[in-house]
Amino acid sequence: MATANADKLEPLGIGFGVLLVLVGLATIVGTPWAHKSGGALLMVGQAFGAVAAIAIGAGLAWLARE
């Protein structure tokens, strides 16, 4: 009976959440602040976007799991 009410999109939500976390980590490891051609504001924006992607991905995976 528990499988009849199971969310069939749960693995998809967890997968996309993990993907977002990995993309955010890869962006941080790629050191976006090391490139000087875009300016300081662009580097800060990339770092903030990477952290936001990690947070959104973790939240999505947690929400899909609940």
MODELLER restraints for C-alpha pairs under 7 A, 6 or more apart:
rsr = mdl.restraints
at = mdl.atoms
rsr.add(forms.Gaussian(group=physical.xy_distance, feature=features.Distance(at['CA:10:A'], at['CA:64:A']), mean=5.35, stdev=0.5))
rsr.add(forms.Gaussian(group=physical.xy_distance, feature=features.Distance(at['CA:10:A'], at['CA:65:A']), mean=6.46, stdev=0.5))
rsr.add(forms.Gaussian(group=physical.xy_distance, feature=features.Distance(at['CA:13:A'], at['CA:60:A']), mean=6.52, stdev=0.5))
rsr.add(forms.Gaussian(group=physical.xy_distance, feature=features.Distance(at['CA:13:A'], at['CA:61:A']), mean=5.98, stdev=0.5))
rsr.add(forms.Gaussian(group=physical.xy_distance, feature=features.Distance(at['CA:13:A'], at['CA:64:A']), mean=5.37, stdev=0.5))
rsr.add(forms.Gaussian(group=physical.xy_distance, feature=features.Distance(at['CA:14:A'], at['CA:60:A']), mean=6.91, stdev=0.5))
rsr.add(forms.Gaussian(group=physical.xy_distance, feature=features.Distance(at['CA:14:A'], at['CA:61:A']), mean=4.31, stdev=0.5))
rsr.add(forms.Gaussian(group=physical.xy_distance, feature=features.Distance(at['CA:14:A'], at['CA:64:A']), mean=5.98, stdev=0.5))
rsr.add(forms.Gaussian(group=physical.xy_distance, feature=features.Distance(at['CA:14:A'], at['CA:65:A']), mean=6.93, stdev=0.5))
rsr.add(forms.Gaussian(group=physical.xy_distance, feature=features.Distance(at['CA:17:A'], at['CA:57:A']), mean=3.89, stdev=0.5))
rsr.add(forms.Gaussian(group=physical.xy_distance, feature=features.Distance(at['CA:17:A'], at['CA:58:A']), mean=5.78, stdev=0.5))
rsr.add(forms.Gaussian(group=physical.xy_distance, feature=features.Distance(at['CA:17:A'], at['CA:60:A']), mean=5.19, stdev=0.5))
rsr.add(forms.Gaussian(group=physical.xy_distance, feature=features.Distance(at['CA:17:A'], at['CA:61:A']), mean=4.60, stdev=0.5))
rsr.add(forms.Gaussian(group=physical.xy_distance, feature=features.Distance(at['CA:18:A'], at['CA:57:A']), mean=6.11, stdev=0.5))
rsr.add(forms.Gaussian(group=physical.xy_distance, feature=features.Distance(at['CA:18:A'], at['CA:61:A']), mean=6.75, stdev=0.5))
rsr.add(forms.Gaussian(group=physical.xy_distance, feature=features.Distance(at['CA:20:A'], at['CA:53:A']), mean=5.73, stdev=0.5))
rsr.add(forms.Gaussian(group=physical.xy_distance, feature=features.Distance(at['CA:20:A'], at['CA:54:A']), mean=6.08, stdev=0.5))
rsr.add(forms.Gaussian(group=physical.xy_distance, feature=features.Distance(at['CA:20:A'], at['CA:57:A']), mean=4.75, stdev=0.5))
rsr.add(forms.Gaussian(group=physical.xy_distance, feature=features.Distance(at['CA:21:A'], at['CA:53:A']), mean=6.31, stdev=0.5))
rsr.add(forms.Gaussian(group=physical.xy_distance, feature=features.Distance(at['CA:21:A'], at['CA:54:A']), mean=4.30, stdev=0.5))
rsr.add(forms.Gaussian(group=physical.xy_distance, feature=features.Distance(at['CA:21:A'], at['CA:57:A']), mean=5.15, stdev=0.5))
rsr.add(forms.Gaussian(group=physical.xy_distance, feature=features.Distance(at['CA:21:A'], at['CA:58:A']), mean=6.49, stdev=0.5))
rsr.add(forms.Gaussian(group=physical.xy_distance, feature=features.Distance(at['CA:24:A'], at['CA:50:A']), mean=4.34, stdev=0.5))
rsr.add(forms.Gaussian(group=physical.xy_distance, feature=features.Distance(at['CA:24:A'], at['CA:51:A']), mean=6.28, stdev=0.5))
rsr.add(forms.Gaussian(group=physical.xy_distance, feature=features.Distance(at['CA:24:A'], at['CA:53:A']), mean=5.31, stdev=0.5))
rsr.add(forms.Gaussian(group=physical.xy_distance, feature=features.Distance(at['CA:24:A'], at['CA:54:A']), mean=5.18, stdev=0.5))
rsr.add(forms.Gaussian(group=physical.xy_distance, feature=features.Distance(at['CA:25:A'], at['CA:50:A']), mean=7.00, stdev=0.5))
rsr.add(forms.Gaussian(group=physical.xy_distance, feature=features.Distance(at['CA:27:A'], at['CA:50:A']), mean=6.00, stdev=0.5))
rsr.add(forms.Gaussian(group=physical.xy_distance, feature=features.Distance(at['CA:28:A'], at['CA:47:A']), mean=6.65, stdev=0.5))
rsr.add(forms.Gaussian(group=physical.xy_distance, feature=features.Distance(at['CA:28:A'], at['CA:50:A']), mean=6.37, stdev=0.5))
rsr.add(forms.Gaussian(group=physical.xy_distance, feature=features.Distance(at['CA:32:A'], at['CA:43:A']), mean=5.80, stdev=0.5))
rsr.add(forms.Gaussian(group=physical.xy_distance, feature=features.Distance(at['CA:32:A'], at['CA:46:A']), mean=6.36, stdev=0.5))
rsr.add(forms.Gaussian(group=physical.xy_distance, feature=features.Distance(at['CA:32:A'], at['CA:47:A']), mean=6.61, stdev=0.5))
rsr.add(forms.Gaussian(group=physical.xy_distance, feature=features.Distance(at['CA:33:A'], at['CA:43:A']), mean=4.84, stdev=0.5))
